[in-house]
Structures are given as C-alpha cells and as structure tokens.
Amino acid sequence: MRTEVAKDAQVIIPNTHAPVVSHEDFEAVQRHMESRKKKRPKYKKHLFTNVAYCADCGQSL
C-alpha cells in the first residue's frame, strides 16, 4: 500500500544524475504540448452525473 509523504519530509537533491533529455528540449516540448491543448468550454454539471448508469455496460449516462 502506498502512503503519501508530506512535502516537508521529502528530501530532494537536484542534479544527482545526468539527464536523459536536456532541460532546453524538455521545456520546448512542454511549450509545444501546451500550445496543442484544445480550448473547450466548461460544461455545467448535469443533475444525474455519476448517478445514472447503463445496466448493460456500466457507462455513466
């Protein structure tokens, strides 16, 4: 079983190993991924969300 460790109890030691990908490449990919995100309108939560399910497949209705 996993337990969550509090932030103040964690020990982080930066630059302890050689990176697989350079920091610049990582940041470039992150920017590219962010630019590809689709802007979707925020939908209102329906009254029966997570209440009604299909009897055959169990999919939420």
PDBQT receptor file of N, H, CA, C and O in Angstrom, charges set to zero:
ATOM      1  N   MET A   1       0.845  -1.180   0.000  1.00  0.00    +0.000 N 
ATOM      2  CA  MET A   1       0.000   0.000   0.000  1.00  0.00    +0.000 C 
ATOM      3  C   MET A   1       0.888   1.240   0.000  1.00  0.00    +0.000 C 
ATOM      4  O   MET A   1       1.896   1.291   0.705  1.00  0.00    +0.000 OA
ATOM      5  N   ARG A   2       0.509   2.237  -0.793  1.00  0.00    +0.000 N 
ATOM      6  H   ARG A   2      -0.310   2.196  -1.366  1.00  0.00    +0.000 HD
ATOM      7  CA  ARG A   2       1.276   3.479  -0.866  1.00  0.00    +0.000 C 
ATOM      8  C   ARG A   2       0.779   4.476   0.163  1.00  0.00    +0.000 C 
ATOM      9  O   ARG A   2      -0.416   4.554   0.449  1.00  0.00    +0.000 OA
ATOM     10  N   THR A   3       1.710   5.236   0.712  1.00  0.00    +0.000 N 
ATOM     11  H   THR A   3       2.681   5.173   0.479  1.00  0.00    +0.000 HD
ATOM     12  CA  THR A   3       1.350   6.317   1.619  1.00  0.00    +0.000 C 
ATOM     13  C   THR A   3       1.973   7.600   1.093  1.00  0.00    +0.000 C 
ATOM     14  O   THR A   3       3.077   7.587   0.549  1.00  0.00    +0.000 OA
ATOM     15  N   GLU A   4       1.271   8.690   1.254  1.00  0.00    +0.000 N 
ATOM     16  H   GLU A   4       0.374   8.701   1.696  1.00  0.00    +0.000 HD
ATOM     17  CA  GLU A   4       1.764   9.976   0.789  1.00  0.00    +0.000 C 
ATOM     18  C   GLU A   4       2.698  10.570   1.835  1.00  0.00    +0.000 C 
ATOM     19  O   GLU A   4       2.385  10.599   3.025  1.00  0.00    +0.000 OA
ATOM     20  N   VAL A   5       3.857  11.046   1.367  1.00  0.00    +0.000 N 
ATOM     21  H   VAL A   5       4.111  11.022   0.400  1.00  0.00    +0.000 HD
ATOM     22  CA  VAL A   5       4.844  11.650   2.255  1.00  0.00    +0.000 C 
ATOM     23  C   VAL A   5       4.666  13.159   2.185  1.00  0.00    +0.000 C 
ATOM     24  O   VAL A   5       4.567  13.718   1.093  1.00  0.00    +0.000 OA
ATOM     25  N   ALA A   6       4.624  13.817   3.319  1.00  0.00    +0.000 N 
ATOM     26  H   ALA A   6       4.704  13.363   4.206  1.00  0.00    +0.000 HD
ATOM     27  CA  ALA A   6       4.447  15.267   3.369  1.00  0.00    +0.000 C 
ATOM     28  C   ALA A   6       5.621  15.955   2.680  1.00  0.00    +0.000 C 
ATOM     29  O   ALA A   6       6.746  15.458   2.714  1.00  0.00    +0.000 OA
ATOM     30  N   LYS A   7       5.353  17.106   2.053  1.00  0.00    +0.000 N 
ATOM     31  H   LYS A   7       4.439  17.511   2.026  1.00  0.00    +0.000 HD
ATOM     32  CA  LYS A   7       6.389  17.853   1.331  1.00  0.00    +0.000 C 
ATOM     33  C   LYS A   7       7.592  18.173   2.220  1.00  0.00    +0.000 C 
ATOM     34  O   LYS A   7       8.734  18.091   1.769  1.00  0.00    +0.000 OA
ATOM     35  N   ASP A   8       7.345  18.532   3.467  1.00  0.00    +0.000 N 
ATOM     36  H   ASP A   8       6.417  18.599   3.833  1.00  0.00    +0.000 HD
ATOM     37  CA  ASP A   8       8.459  18.907   4.342  1.00  0.00    +0.000 C 
ATOM     38  C   ASP A   8       9.292  17.699   4.770  1.00  0.00    +0.000 C 
ATOM     39  O   ASP A   8      10.409  17.872   5.258  1.00  0.00    +0.000 OA
ATOM     40  N   ALA A   9       8.779  16.490   4.600  1.00  0.00    +0.000 N 
ATOM     41  H   ALA A   9       7.871  16.349   4.204  1.00  0.00    +0.000 HD
ATOM     42  CA  ALA A   9       9.527  15.285   4.953  1.00  0.00    +0.000 C 
ATOM     43  C   ALA A   9      10.302  14.710   3.753  1.00  0.00    +0.000 C 
ATOM     44  O   ALA A   9      11.115  13.800   3.920  1.00  0.00    +0.000 OA
ATOM     45  N   GLN A  10      10.052  15.238   2.553  1.00  0.00    +0.000 N 
ATOM     46  H   GLN A  10       9.392  15.976   2.417  1.00  0.00    +0.000 HD
ATOM     47  CA  GLN A  10      10.738  14.748   1.362  1.00  0.00    +0.000 C 
ATOM     48  C   GLN A  10      12.137  15.344   1.262  1.00  0.00    +0.000 C 
ATOM     49  O   GLN A  10      12.368  16.489   1.649  1.00  0.00    +0.000 OA
ATOM     50  N   VAL A  11      13.063  14.551   0.740  1.00  0.00    +0.000 N 
ATOM     51  H   VAL A  11      12.875  13.621   0.426  1.00  0.00    +0.000 HD
ATOM     52  CA  VAL A  11      14.426  15.015   0.511  1.00  0.00    +0.000 C 
ATOM     53  C   VAL A  11      14.649  15.049  -0.991  1.00  0.00    +0.000 C 
ATOM     54  O   VAL A  11      14.572  14.012  -1.651  1.00  0.00    +0.000 OA
ATOM     55  N   ILE A  12      14.925  16.227  -1.540  1.00  0.00    +0.000 N 
ATOM     56  H   ILE A  12      14.988  17.069  -1.004  1.00  0.00    +0.000 HD
ATOM     57  CA  ILE A  12      15.155  16.400  -2.972  1.00  0.00    +0.000 C 
ATOM     58  C   ILE A  12      16.579  16.908  -3.165  1.00  0.00    +0.000 C 
ATOM     59  O   ILE A  12      16.964  17.946  -2.628  1.00  0.00    +0.000 OA
ATOM     60  N   ILE A  13      17.356  16.149  -3.950  1.00  0.00    +0.000 N 
ATOM     61  H   ILE A  13      17.043  15.306  -4.387  1.00  0.00    +0.000 HD
ATOM     62  CA  ILE A  13      18.739  16.526  -4.228  1.00  0.00    +0.000 C 
ATOM     63  C   ILE A  13      18.846  16.749  -5.730  1.00  0.00    +0.000 C 
ATOM     64  O   ILE A  13      18.901  15.781  -6.488  1.00  0.00    +0.000 OA
ATOM     65  N   PRO A  14      18.879  18.019  -6.182  1.00  0.00    +0.000 N 
ATOM     66  CA  PRO A  14      18.920  18.293  -7.619  1.00  0.00    +0.000 C 
ATOM     67  C   PRO A  14      20.265  17.928  -8.249  1.00  0.00    +0.000 C 
ATOM     68  O   PRO A  14      21.303  17.920  -7.588  1.00  0.00    +0.000 OA
ATOM     69  N   ASN A  15      20.210  17.626  -9.551  1.00  0.00    +0.000 N 
ATOM     70  H   ASN A  15      19.367  17.632 -10.088  1.00  0.00    +0.000 HD
ATOM     71  CA  ASN A  15      21.404  17.356 -10.366  1.00  0.00    +0.000 C 
ATOM     72  C   ASN A  15      22.246  16.193  -9.846  1.00  0.00    +0.000 C 
ATOM     73  O   ASN A  15      23.474  16.279  -9.845  1.00  0.00    +0.000 OA
ATOM     74  N   THR A  16      21.613  15.116  -9.408  1.00  0.00    +0.000 N 
ATOM     75  H   THR A  16      20.616  15.047  -9.409  1.00  0.00    +0.000 HD
ATOM     76  CA  THR A  16      22.358  13.964  -8.898  1.00  0.00    +0.000 C 
ATOM     77  C   THR A  16      22.700  12.957  -9.988  1.00  0.00    +0.000 C 
ATOM     78  O   THR A  16      23.515  12.063  -9.759  1.00  0.00    +0.000 OA
ATOM     79  N   HIS A  17      22.102  13.081 -11.162  1.00  0.00    +0.000 N 
ATOM     80  H   HIS A  17      21.440  13.808 -11.348  1.00  0.00    +0.000 HD
ATOM     81  CA  HIS A  17      22.416  12.183 -12.273  1.00  0.00    +0.000 C 
ATOM     82  C   HIS A  17      22.317  12.940 -13.590  1.00  0.00    +0.000 C 
ATOM     83  O   HIS A  17      21.694  13.999 -13.668  1.00  0.00    +0.000 OA
ATOM     84  N   ALA A  18      22.941  12.379 -14.622  1.00  0.00    +0.000 N 
ATOM     85  H   ALA A  18      23.447  11.519 -14.558  1.00  0.00    +0.000 HD
ATOM     86  CA  ALA A  18      22.919  13.017 -15.941  1.00  0.00    +0.000 C 
ATOM     87  C   ALA A  18      21.511  12.908 -16.527  1.00  0.00    +0.000 C 
ATOM     88  O   ALA A  18      20.910  11.835 -16.477  1.00  0.00    +0.000 OA
ATOM     89  N   PRO A  19      20.980  13.986 -17.075  1.00  0.00    +0.000 N 
ATOM     90  CA  PRO A  19      19.632  13.938 -17.631  1.00  0.00    +0.000 C 
ATOM     91  C   PRO A  19      19.585  13.148 -18.935  1.00  0.00    +0.000 C 
ATOM     92  O   PRO A  19      20.557  13.128 -19.690  1.00  0.00    +0.000 OA
ATOM     93  N   VAL A  20      18.470  12.509 -19.192  1.00  0.00    +0.000 N 
ATOM     94  H   VAL A  20      17.680  12.526 -18.578  1.00  0.00    +0.000 HD
ATOM     95  CA  VAL A  20      18.272  11.776 -20.438  1.00  0.00    +0.000 C 
ATOM     96  C   VAL A  20      17.968  12.765 -21.558  1.00  0.00    +0.000 C 
ATOM     97  O   VAL A  20      18.393  12.580 -22.698  1.00  0.00    +0.000 OA
ATOM     98  N   VAL A  21      17.220  13.826 -21.217  1.00  0.00    +0.000 N 
ATOM     99  H   VAL A  21      16.874  13.976 -20.291  1.00  0.00    +0.000 HD
ATOM    100  CA  VAL A  21      16.844  14.876 -22.172  1.00  0.00    +0.000 C 
ATOM    101  C   VAL A  21      17.334  16.196 -21.590  1.00  0.00    +0.000 C 
ATOM    102  O   VAL A  21      17.237  16.427 -20.384  1.00  0.00    +0.000 OA
ATOM    103  N   SER A  22      17.862  17.060 -22.456  1.00  0.00    +0.000 N 
ATOM    104  H   SER A  22      17.941  16.872 -23.435  1.00  0.00    +0.000 HD
ATOM    105  CA  SER A  22      18.347  18.349 -21.962  1.00  0.00    +0.000 C 
ATOM    106  C   SER A  22      17.180  19.182 -21.443  1.00  0.00    +0.000 C 
ATOM    107  O   SER A  22      16.035  18.995 -21.855  1.00  0.00    +0.000 OA
ATOM    108  N   HIS A  23      17.483  20.094 -20.542  1.00  0.00    +0.000 N 
ATOM    109  H   HIS A  23      18.412  20.246 -20.207  1.00  0.00    +0.000 HD
ATOM    110  CA  HIS A  23      16.454  20.959 -19.955  1.00  0.00    +0.000 C 
ATOM    111  C   HIS A  23      15.785  21.800 -21.043  1.00  0.00    +0.000 C 
ATOM    112  O   HIS A  23      14.572  22.009 -21.011  1.00  0.00    +0.000 OA
ATOM    113  N   GLU A  24      16.577  22.283 -22.009  1.00  0.00    +0.000 N 
ATOM    114  H   GLU A  24      17.563  22.113 -22.035  1.00  0.00    +0.000 HD
ATOM    115  CA  GLU A  24      16.030  23.108 -23.089  1.00  0.00    +0.000 C 
ATOM    116  C   GLU A  24      15.045  22.311 -23.937  1.00  0.00    +0.000 C 
ATOM    117  O   GLU A  24      13.979  22.817 -24.288  1.00  0.00    +0.000 OA
ATOM    118  N   ASP A  25      15.397  21.051 -24.274  1.00  0.00    +0.000 N 
ATOM    119  H   ASP A  25      16.263  20.640 -23.989  1.00  0.00    +0.000 HD
ATOM    120  CA  ASP A  25      14.494  20.206 -25.053  1.00  0.00    +0.000 C 
ATOM    121  C   ASP A  25      13.211  19.925 -24.276  1.00  0.00    +0.000 C 
ATOM    122  O   ASP A  25      12.117  19.958 -24.839  1.00  0.00    +0.000 OA
ATOM    123  N   PHE A  26      13.352  19.651 -22.985  1.00  0.00    +0.000 N 
ATOM    124  H   PHE A  26      14.241  19.625 -22.528  1.00  0.00    +0.000 HD
ATOM    125  CA  PHE A  26      12.188  19.378 -22.150  1.00  0.00    +0.000 C 
ATOM    126  C   PHE A  26      11.237  20.568 -22.145  1.00  0.00    +0.000 C 
ATOM    127  O   PHE A  26      10.030  20.405 -22.326  1.00  0.00    +0.000 OA
ATOM    128  N   GLU A  27      11.779  21.762 -21.938  1.00  0.00    +0.000 N 
ATOM    129  H   GLU A  27      12.760  21.894 -21.791  1.00  0.00    +0.000 HD
ATOM    130  CA  GLU A  27      10.950  22.968 -21.902  1.00  0.00    +0.000 C 
ATOM    131  C   GLU A  27      10.310  23.229 -23.259  1.00  0.00    +0.000 C 
ATOM    132  O   GLU A  27       9.160  23.663 -23.312  1.00  0.00    +0.000 OA
ATOM    133  N   ALA A  28      11.026  22.977 -24.369  1.00  0.00    +0.000 N 
ATOM    134  H   ALA A  28      11.960  22.624 -24.326  1.00  0.00    +0.000 HD
ATOM    135  CA  ALA A  28      10.468  23.183 -25.702  1.00  0.00    +0.000 C 
ATOM    136  C   ALA A  28       9.287  22.250 -25.938  1.00  0.00    +0.000 C 
ATOM    137  O   ALA A  28       8.271  22.667 -26.495  1.00  0.00    +0.000 OA
ATOM    138  N   VAL A  29       9.406  21.001 -25.525  1.00  0.00    +0.000 N 
ATOM    139  H   VAL A  29      10.230  20.661 -25.072  1.00  0.00    +0.000 HD
ATOM    140  CA  VAL A  29       8.319  20.035 -25.692  1.00  0.00    +0.000 C 
ATOM    141  C   VAL A  29       7.134  20.427 -24.817  1.00  0.00    +0.000 C 
ATOM    142  O   VAL A  29       5.990  20.313 -25.255  1.00  0.00    +0.000 OA
ATOM    143  N   GLN A  30       7.376  20.883 -23.601  1.00  0.00    +0.000 N 
ATOM    144  H   GLN A  30       8.306  20.976 -23.245  1.00  0.00    +0.000 HD
ATOM    145  CA  GLN A  30       6.289  21.303 -22.722  1.00  0.00    +0.000 C 
ATOM    146  C   GLN A  30       5.517  22.465 -23.338  1.00  0.00    +0.000 C 
ATOM    147  O   GLN A  30       4.287  22.486 -23.284  1.00  0.00    +0.000 OA
ATOM    148  N   ARG A  31       6.227  23.433 -23.923  1.00  0.00    +0.000 N 
ATOM    149  H   ARG A  31       7.225  23.415 -23.966  1.00  0.00    +0.000 HD
ATOM    150  CA  ARG A  31       5.563  24.573 -24.575  1.00  0.00    +0.000 C 
ATOM    151  C   ARG A  31       4.747  24.097 -25.779  1.00  0.00    +0.000 C 
ATOM    152  O   ARG A  31       3.630  24.563 -26.003  1.00  0.00    +0.000 OA
ATOM    153  N   HIS A  32       5.312  23.167 -26.552  1.00  0.00    +0.000 N 
ATOM    154  H   HIS A  32       6.220  22.789 -26.371  1.00  0.00    +0.000 HD
ATOM    155  CA  HIS A  32       4.605  22.635 -27.717  1.00  0.00    +0.000 C 
ATOM    156  C   HIS A  32       3.332  21.905 -27.288  1.00  0.00    +0.000 C 
ATOM    157  O   HIS A  32       2.278  22.084 -27.898  1.00  0.00    +0.000 OA
ATOM    158  N   MET A  33       3.426  21.092 -26.251  1.00  0.00    +0.000 N 
ATOM    159  H   MET A  33       4.283  20.947 -25.755  1.00  0.00    +0.000 HD
ATOM    160  CA  MET A  33       2.257  20.359 -25.756  1.00  0.00    +0.000 C 
ATOM    161  C   MET A  33       1.191  21.319 -25.255  1.00  0.00    +0.000 C 
ATOM    162  O   MET A  33       0.002  21.104 -25.487  1.00  0.00    +0.000 OA
ATOM    163  N   GLU A  34       1.609  22.380 -24.568  1.00  0.00    +0.000 N 
ATOM    164  H   GLU A  34       2.576  22.555 -24.379  1.00  0.00    +0.000 HD
ATOM    165  CA  GLU A  34       0.668  23.366 -24.042  1.00  0.00    +0.000 C 
ATOM    166  C   GLU A  34      -0.051  24.083 -25.190  1.00  0.00    +0.000 C 
ATOM    167  O   GLU A  34      -1.241  24.380 -25.091  1.00  0.00    +0.000 OA
ATOM    168  N   SER A  35       0.671  24.356 -26.271  1.00  0.00    +0.000 N 
ATOM    169  H   SER A  35       1.638  24.114 -26.351  1.00  0.00    +0.000 HD
ATOM    170  CA  SER A  35       0.063  25.070 -27.398  1.00  0.00    +0.000 C 
ATOM    171  C   SER A  35      -0.934  24.194 -28.151  1.00  0.00    +0.000 C 
ATOM    172  O   SER A  35      -1.809  24.721 -28.839  1.00  0.00    +0.000 OA
ATOM    173  N   ARG A  36      -0.825  22.881 -28.039  1.00  0.00    +0.000 N 
ATOM    174  H   ARG A  36      -0.114  22.453 -27.481  1.00  0.00    +0.000 HD
ATOM    175  CA  ARG A  36      -1.721  21.969 -28.742  1.00  0.00    +0.000 C 
ATOM    176  C   ARG A  36      -2.994  21.655 -27.967  1.00  0.00    +0.000 C 
ATOM    177  O   ARG A  36      -3.895  21.011 -28.504  1.00  0.00    +0.000 OA
ATOM    178  N   LYS A  37      -3.084  22.091 -26.726  1.00  0.00    +0.000 N 
ATOM    179  H   LYS A  37      -2.352  22.614 -26.290  1.00  0.00    +0.000 HD
ATOM    180  CA  LYS A  37      -4.283  21.831 -25.934  1.00  0.00    +0.000 C 
ATOM    181  C   LYS A  37      -5.473  22.517 -26.568  1.00  0.00    +0.000 C 
ATOM    182  O   LYS A  37      -5.384  23.655 -27.029  1.00  0.00    +0.000 OA
ATOM    183  N   LYS A  38      -6.583  21.810 -26.585  1.00  0.00    +0.000 N 
ATOM    184  H   LYS A  38      -6.655  20.885 -26.210  1.00  0.00    +0.000 HD
ATOM    185  CA  LYS A  38      -7.798  22.381 -27.149  1.00  0.00    +0.000 C 
ATOM    186  C   LYS A  38      -8.530  23.166 -26.074  1.00  0.00    +0.000 C 
ATOM    187  O   LYS A  38      -8.674  22.719 -24.937  1.00  0.00    +0.000 OA
ATOM    188  N   LYS A  39      -8.975  24.320 -26.457  1.00  0.00    +0.000 N 
ATOM    189  H   LYS A  39      -8.858  24.683 -27.381  1.00  0.00    +0.000 HD
ATOM    190  CA  LYS A  39      -9.746  25.155 -25.537  1.00  0.00    +0.000 C 
ATOM    191  C   LYS A  39     -11.204  24.723 -25.634  1.00  0.00    +0.000 C 
ATOM    192  O   LYS A  39     -11.856  24.953 -26.653  1.00  0.00    +0.000 OA
ATOM    193  N   ARG A  40     -11.705  24.113 -24.603  1.00  0.00    +0.000 N 
ATOM    194  H   ARG A  40     -11.176  23.926 -23.775  1.00  0.00    +0.000 HD
ATOM    195  CA  ARG A  40     -13.086  23.640 -24.597  1.00  0.00    +0.000 C 
ATOM    196  C   ARG A  40     -13.894  24.435 -23.589  1.00  0.00    +0.000 C 
ATOM    197  O   ARG A  40     -13.401  24.785 -22.517  1.00  0.00    +0.000 OA
ATOM    198  N   PRO A  41     -15.139  24.718 -23.944  1.00  0.00    +0.000 N 
ATOM    199  CA  PRO A  41     -15.979  25.453 -22.981  1.00  0.00    +0.000 C 
ATOM    200  C   PRO A  41     -16.271  24.586 -21.761  1.00  0.00    +0.000 C 
ATOM    201  O   PRO A  41     -16.349  23.361 -21.855  1.00  0.00    +0.000 OA
ATOM    202  N   LYS A  42     -16.426  25.222 -20.653  1.00  0.00    +0.000 N 
ATOM    203  H   LYS A  42     -16.363  26.217 -20.577  1.00  0.00    +0.000 HD
ATOM    204  CA  LYS A  42     -16.727  24.495 -19.423  1.00  0.00    +0.000 C 
ATOM    205  C   LYS A  42     -18.219  24.173 -19.401  1.00  0.00    +0.000 C 
ATOM    206  O   LYS A  42     -19.067  25.064 -19.464  1.00  0.00    +0.000 OA
ATOM    207  N   TYR A  43     -18.514  22.884 -19.311  1.00  0.00    +0.000 N 
ATOM    208  H   TYR A  43     -17.826  22.161 -19.259  1.00  0.00    +0.000 HD
ATOM    209  CA  TYR A  43     -19.904  22.456 -19.302  1.00  0.00    +0.000 C 
ATOM    210  C   TYR A  43     -20.444  22.447 -17.879  1.00  0.00    +0.000 C 
ATOM    211  O   TYR A  43     -19.712  22.216 -16.917  1.00  0.00    +0.000 OA
ATOM    212  N   LYS A  44     -21.741  22.704 -17.772  1.00  0.00    +0.000 N 
ATOM    213  H   LYS A  44     -22.336  22.891 -18.554  1.00  0.00    +0.000 HD
ATOM    214  CA  LYS A  44     -22.387  22.621 -16.470  1.00  0.00    +0.000 C 
ATOM    215  C   LYS A  44     -22.546  21.158 -16.089  1.00  0.00    +0.000 C 
ATOM    216  O   LYS A  44     -22.790  20.312 -16.949  1.00  0.00    +0.000 OA
ATOM    217  N   LYS A  45     -22.414  20.865 -14.836  1.00  0.00    +0.000 N 
ATOM    218  H   LYS A  45     -22.216  21.552 -14.137  1.00  0.00    +0.000 HD
ATOM    219  CA  LYS A  45     -22.601  19.511 -14.360  1.00  0.00    +0.000 C 
ATOM    220  C   LYS A  45     -24.086  19.185 -14.380  1.00  0.00    +0.000 C 
ATOM    221  O   LYS A  45     -24.905  19.925 -13.836  1.00  0.00    +0.000 OA
ATOM    222  N   HIS A  46     -24.421  18.071 -15.014  1.00  0.00    +0.000 N 
ATOM    223  H   HIS A  46     -23.755  17.470 -15.456  1.00  0.00    +0.000 HD
ATOM    224  CA  HIS A  46     -25.808  17.662 -15.142  1.00  0.00    +0.000 C 
ATOM    225  C   HIS A  46     -26.312  17.082 -13.827  1.00  0.00    +0.000 C 
ATOM    226  O   HIS A  46     -25.533  16.550 -13.036  1.00  0.00    +0.000 OA
ATOM    227  N   LEU A  47     -27.592  17.185 -13.603  1.00  0.00    +0.000 N 
ATOM    228  H   LEU A  47     -28.225  17.617 -14.246  1.00  0.00    +0.000 HD
ATOM    229  CA  LEU A  47     -28.226  16.718 -12.377  1.00  0.00    +0.000 C 
ATOM    230  C   LEU A  47     -27.929  15.245 -12.089  1.00  0.00    +0.000 C 
ATOM    231  O   LEU A  47     -27.730  14.868 -10.935  1.00  0.00    +0.000 OA
ATOM    232  N   PHE A  48     -27.898  14.408 -13.137  1.00  0.00    +0.000 N 
ATOM    233  H   PHE A  48     -28.060  14.715 -14.075  1.00  0.00    +0.000 HD
ATOM    234  CA  PHE A  48     -27.730  12.969 -12.941  1.00  0.00    +0.000 C 
ATOM    235  C   PHE A  48     -26.292  12.482 -13.165  1.00  0.00    +0.000 C 
ATOM    236  O   PHE A  48     -26.077  11.281 -13.324  1.00  0.00    +0.000 OA
ATOM    237  N   THR A  49     -25.316  13.378 -13.180  1.00  0.00    +0.000 N 
ATOM    238  H   THR A  49     -25.491  14.354 -13.051  1.00  0.00    +0.000 HD
ATOM    239  CA  THR A  49     -23.925  12.977 -13.345  1.00  0.00    +0.000 C 
ATOM    240  C   THR A  49     -23.523  12.065 -12.189  1.00  0.00    +0.000 C 
ATOM    241  O   THR A  49     -23.751  12.379 -11.021  1.00  0.00    +0.000 OA
ATOM    242  N   ASN A  50     -22.918  10.928 -12.541  1.00  0.00    +0.000 N 
ATOM    243  H   ASN A  50     -22.732  10.673 -13.490  1.00  0.00    +0.000 HD
ATOM    244  CA  ASN A  50     -22.464   9.916 -11.573  1.00  0.00    +0.000 C 
ATOM    245  C   ASN A  50     -23.607   9.335 -10.737  1.00  0.00    +0.000 C 
ATOM    246  O   ASN A  50     -23.389   8.839  -9.631  1.00  0.00    +0.000 OA
ATOM    247  N   VAL A  51     -24.810   9.402 -11.272  1.00  0.00    +0.000 N 
ATOM    248  H   VAL A  51     -24.987   9.805 -12.170  1.00  0.00    +0.000 HD
ATOM    249  CA  VAL A  51     -25.966   8.824 -10.577  1.00  0.00    +0.000 C 
ATOM    250  C   VAL A  51     -26.609   7.746 -11.452  1.00  0.00    +0.000 C 
ATOM    251  O   VAL A  51     -26.950   6.666 -10.968  1.00  0.00    +0.000 OA
ATOM    252  N   ALA A  52     -26.772   8.045 -12.739  1.00  0.00    +0.000 N 
ATOM    253  H   ALA A  52     -26.496   8.922 -13.132  1.00  0.00    +0.000 HD
ATOM    254  CA  ALA A  52     -27.426   7.108 -13.666  1.00  0.00    +0.000 C 
ATOM    255  C   ALA A  52     -26.378   6.379 -14.485  1.00  0.00    +0.000 C 
ATOM    256  O   ALA A  52     -25.490   7.014 -15.054  1.00  0.00    +0.000 OA
ATOM    257  N   TYR A  53     -26.464   5.050 -14.558  1.00  0.00    +0.000 N 
ATOM    258  H   TYR A  53     -27.185   4.534 -14.096  1.00  0.00    +0.000 HD
ATOM    259  CA  TYR A  53     -25.525   4.223 -15.298  1.00  0.00    +0.000 C 
ATOM    260  C   TYR A  53     -26.278   3.245 -16.186  1.00  0.00    +0.000 C 
ATOM    261  O   TYR A  53     -27.393   2.838 -15.861  1.00  0.00    +0.000 OA
ATOM    262  N   CYS A  54     -25.668   2.867 -17.312  1.00  0.00    +0.000 N 
ATOM    263  H   CYS A  54     -24.762   3.198 -17.576  1.00  0.00    +0.000 HD
ATOM    264  CA  CYS A  54     -26.243   1.878 -18.213  1.00  0.00    +0.000 C 
ATOM    265  C   CYS A  54     -26.229   0.521 -17.551  1.00  0.00    +0.000 C 
ATOM    266  O   CYS A  54     -25.208   0.116 -16.995  1.00  0.00    +0.000 OA
ATOM    267  N   ALA A  55     -27.346  -0.194 -17.599  1.00  0.00    +0.000 N 
ATOM    268  H   ALA A  55     -28.175   0.135 -18.051  1.00  0.00    +0.000 HD
ATOM    269  CA  ALA A  55     -27.456  -1.517 -16.973  1.00  0.00    +0.000 C 
ATOM    270  C   ALA A  55     -26.632  -2.549 -17.731  1.00  0.00    +0.000 C 
ATOM    271  O   ALA A  55     -26.222  -3.546 -17.138  1.00  0.00    +0.000 OA
ATOM    272  N   ASP A  56     -26.376  -2.345 -19.020  1.00  0.00    +0.000 N 
ATOM    273  H   ASP A  56     -26.710  -1.535 -19.502  1.00  0.00    +0.000 HD
ATOM    274  CA  ASP A  56     -25.641  -3.311 -19.832  1.00  0.00    +0.000 C 
ATOM    275  C   ASP A  56     -24.122  -3.163 -19.700  1.00  0.00    +0.000 C 
ATOM    276  O   ASP A  56     -23.419  -4.133 -19.418  1.00  0.00    +0.000 OA
ATOM    277  N   CYS A  57     -23.625  -1.942 -19.906  1.00  0.00    +0.000 N 
ATOM    278  H   CYS A  57     -24.196  -1.153 -20.136  1.00  0.00    +0.000 HD
ATOM    279  CA  CYS A  57     -22.166  -1.759 -19.953  1.00  0.00    +0.000 C 
ATOM    280  C   CYS A  57     -21.605  -1.033 -18.738  1.00  0.00    +0.000 C 
ATOM    281  O   CYS A  57     -20.392  -1.050 -18.533  1.00  0.00    +0.000 OA
ATOM    282  N   GLY A  58     -22.440  -0.400 -17.931  1.00  0.00    +0.000 N 
ATOM    283  H   GLY A  58     -23.426  -0.386 -18.097  1.00  0.00    +0.000 HD
ATOM    284  CA  GLY A  58     -21.972   0.316 -16.743  1.00  0.00    +0.000 C 
ATOM    285  C   GLY A  58     -21.504   1.726 -17.034  1.00  0.00    +0.000 C 
ATOM    286  O   GLY A  58     -21.043   2.416 -16.125  1.00  0.00    +0.000 OA
ATOM    287  N   GLN A  59     -21.609   2.178 -18.286  1.00  0.00    +0.000 N 
ATOM    288  H   GLN A  59     -21.984   1.617 -19.024  1.00  0.00    +0.000 HD
ATOM    289  CA  GLN A  59     -21.179   3.517 -18.670  1.00  0.00    +0.000 C 
ATOM    290  C   GLN A  59     -22.082   4.563 -18.018  1.00  0.00    +0.000 C 
ATOM    291  O   GLN A  59     -23.294   4.376 -17.919  1.00  0.00    +0.000 OA
ATOM    292  N   SER A  60     -21.473   5.669 -17.576  1.00  0.00    +0.000 N 
ATOM    293  H   SER A  60     -20.488   5.822 -17.657  1.00  0.00    +0.000 HD
ATOM    294  CA  SER A  60     -22.247   6.749 -16.981  1.00  0.00    +0.000 C 
ATOM    295  C   SER A  60     -23.120   7.407 -18.031  1.00  0.00    +0.000 C 
ATOM    296  O   SER A  60     -22.680   7.608 -19.163  1.00  0.00    +0.000 OA
ATOM    297  N   LEU A  61     -24.340   7.743 -17.679  1.00  0.00    +0.000 N 
ATOM    298  H   LEU A  61     -24.697   7.580 -16.760  1.00  0.00    +0.000 HD
ATOM    299  CA  LEU A  61     -25.262   8.364 -18.626  1.00  0.00    +0.000 C 
ATOM    300  C   LEU A  61     -25.277   9.877 -18.431  1.00  0.00    +0.000 C 
ATOM    301  O   LEU A  61     -25.996  10.584 -19.137  1.00  0.00    +0.000 OA
TER     302      LEU A  61
